[in-house]
Amino acid sequence: MTRIDTSKPHPARMYDWFLGGKDNYPVDEEMARQLLTLDSRGRDMARVNRAFMHRATRWLGAGGVRQFLDIGSGIPTEPNLHQIAQQVAPESRVVYCDNDPIVLAHAEALLRSTPEGATAYIQADARDPESILERAGNVLDFTRPIALSLLALLHFVDDEDGAYELLHRLVERLPSGSYLVLSHVTGDFDPENAEKARAMYKQRGLTLRPRTREEFTRFFDGLELAEPGVSLTADWHPELGEVVPVAGDAPIPGYAGVARKP
């Protein structure tokens, strides 16, 4: 049985706390509350990111994509990606991947697929793309387009740890016509507090690497960005989902984009 480490916070469990879930531990809540002292809209950030996933999945499904690989999936919160995809097309096939054993404990919820489609879960680290791709190949057909999503994940991988190289290794295995879906925290609007958050993560042995718009856009090099290109997460095709109410008038500090592999 895989041991769940409750000695330090985990991003998936903190995200769950921000979304109002109960699958987290005191250490996760403690750090999440400390992050709220830097920006009280932490829950808004999580909801806005979640809503982007819903909209992007609907957009991809409407465009004919029937295969999805979601790396850094986190603890399932309904409706999850496979439910959105299979609402659009019941034959959609979805593979989730996360490295936190607590997500595996909830995999049964993830595996409730439509009869026509398929849903599977891989416990693996995003830093091991070859293993993820090999195991995903048991469910997905890598000769047909796949939507690869890394939502609110790459800001946990520093440049020195090969964030851009990691993504390149994943994308290069995708067939033509596939899509890359990304969202990412930025410090563009409040550099001082972004640096404080980065230090807070470092004190706990974790990585946080907010990126500028230009740094985020680099992840899409060689791909064809879909309209509206790189945008604030809340501004990517808002017509495809419900409006997420947020506090104040300042932008939620995150970028998102969807791009096609030629």
N, C-alpha and C positions, 0 to 999 in steps of 0.2 A: 504494500500500500504506500503510495507516495505521500510524504509528509508535507503538510502545509506550513510554511514558515510564517509565524505570527510575531516574530521578533522585530521585523521592520515593515514599513508600509509597502504595499504593492499598488502600482498604478491602476490595475483592473479593479481592485477592491475600493480604492479611493473614488474612482469613477462611479462605481456602484453606489457609494455613499452620496455623492453629489446628485445622483439621479433619484435618491430617496429609497434605494434598496436596503436590504437587511443582510446581504452576504458580504459583510466586512467585519473587521475586528477593531478594538479600541485604538490600536496603533495606527490604523488607516484613518479613523475618524479624527484622531488627534492632529495628524498632519494636515488633513483636509481643512480642519478648522483654522489651523495656523495660516494656510494659504488664503483663507477668506479674510484674514487681517490685511493682506496685501491687495486683494481685490474681492470685494464682497459679492461679486457676481459669479462666483465659481459654479454655482448650480446652473446659472443661466448659460455659462460656457458649455457645460456638459449637455444641456438640453438642445442648444443650438447645434452642437456637433452631431448629436443623435438625429436631429431633424434633417441635417444635410445628408446623412446616410440614407434616410428614407427617400428623400427627393432624388438623389443620385441613382438609387436602385430602381425607382420608378422610371426615370429617364432612360436608363440602360435597357430595362425590360421592354419599354415601348419601342426602343431602337432595334430590338431583335436579339439582345444578349440573353443567353440561356444558361451560362455557367459563371459561377462566382467563387473567388477565393479570397476570404476575409482573414487577414493576418493581424493578430492583436485584437481579436474579436471581443474580449472582455466577457463579463458575466451576462448571460442573456436577459434582456429586458424586452418584453413584448410591446409592440410587434418587432421582432428581430429581422435581420436581413432576409433570411430565407422565406419568412412569411410575406414580406413585401414582394419579393421576386416571384413567389409562387401565386400570389394574388394576380399578378400581371400575366404570368404564364405558368400553369401548374407543373409543366415538365421541367422547370428550372432545377439545376443541380448546384448545390452550395456546399463548400467545405470551409469550416471555421478552423482557426488555429490560434492558440494562446499558450503561454508558458506557465500560467498559474494553475496548480492542481485544483483549486476551488472551482475553476471553470469546468474542469472535467467532472466534478461532482454534480454539476447541473447539466451535463451533456444530454441527459434524457429529454430535457425540454427542447434542446437544439435539434434532436433527431426526429421530431414529429414532422415528417415530410408529407407532402401530398403523395398519393399512390403513384402518380405519373412521374414525379421527380425524385430527387435524392438529397439527403442532408447528412453530412458527416463532420466529425470533430477530430482534430489532430492536436495532441499536446506536444508542442515543440517550441523552441526559441526562434525568434525572427532572425537571429544571427546565424542560423543554420539553414539557409535557403535550399540547399541541395536536398536535405532530408525532407523539408516541407513539400517541395515539388515532386519528389519521388512518391511520397505517400498520397499526395493529392491526386496523382495520376491513377490511383485505384478507383477514383470516383469521376474525375474530370477527363475529358478528351482534349489533349493538348494539340490536336490538329485543328480544333475549332476555337473560335474566339472565347476568351475568358476575361471577365472583369476582375482585376486584382485590386483589392482595397487595403490600404494601411491608414486607418483613420485614427488621428490623435496618437500616433505611434512613433513616427520618426523623430519627434522632438525628445524622445528618450534614448536616442542613439547619437553620440557626438561625432563630429567630423573625424576625430582621431580614431574612432572605433569603426570607421568605414561606412558611414550612413549612405553616401552616394554610391559607393561600390556595391554595397548590399542590395540596394534597389536595382542597380544595373543588372546584377546577376539574376534577379527575379524576372525583370522585364525581358531580358534577352531570351528567356525560355518560352515566352508567350508567342503564339502564332500571330501573324498579321491580322488586323481587325480587332485585336484585343484592346482593352481599356485599362488605364491606371487611374485610380480614385484616391486622392490624398486630402487630408486635412491636417493642420499644423498650428501650434501656438506660436505667436509672434511677440516680440518685445518692442515693435515699432511705435506703439502708442504710449508706452510707459516703460522706458528702458531701465529706470532705477528699480522699480518693483520687480521687473523681470529678472534682473540680476540678483535681487534678494531671494526670489523664488529658486533660482539656480543654486545659490549657496545653501538654501534650506534642504534641497534635494541632496547636495553633495555631503552635507553633514550626516545624512542617513545612508550613505553609501549608494546613492541613486544618481542617475544622470538626468538632467533637464537641459535641453539645448534649444531655447527659442530661436527662431530664424527670421531674418528680414524677408520682405517680399521677394527680393532678388535671389536670396539664398534658397527660398522655397521653390521659386520658379525653376531653378536649376535641376530639380528632380525630374522635370518634364523634358529635359533636353532630348532631342531626337524624336519627340512625339508631337502629335497634332492636337493642340489644346482645343477643346470644344468651347463654344460660346457659353458664358462671357469671359472665358480665359480664367486666369487666377483672380479670385475675388475674395472679399470678406466672406467667411463661412455662411453668414446669415443671408448674403446677397446672391448666392448661387441658385438661380431658378426658384425664387420664392413661390412662384405660382403653382409649383408642383406639390406643395404641402401646406399645412396649417402654419399660420404665423406664430412664432414663439415669443411671448411677451418677455421683455428684459427690462431691468431697472436702469433708469437714466437714459441719456442721449448719446453717451460715448460708445464707439463701436466695440463689439466683443472682439478681443485681440486674437483672432485666428484667421488663417487663409485656407482656401479650399480650391480644388480644381479637378477636372476630369479630362483625360487626354487619350487619344486613339493611337495605337501603334500602326504605322503604315504597312 
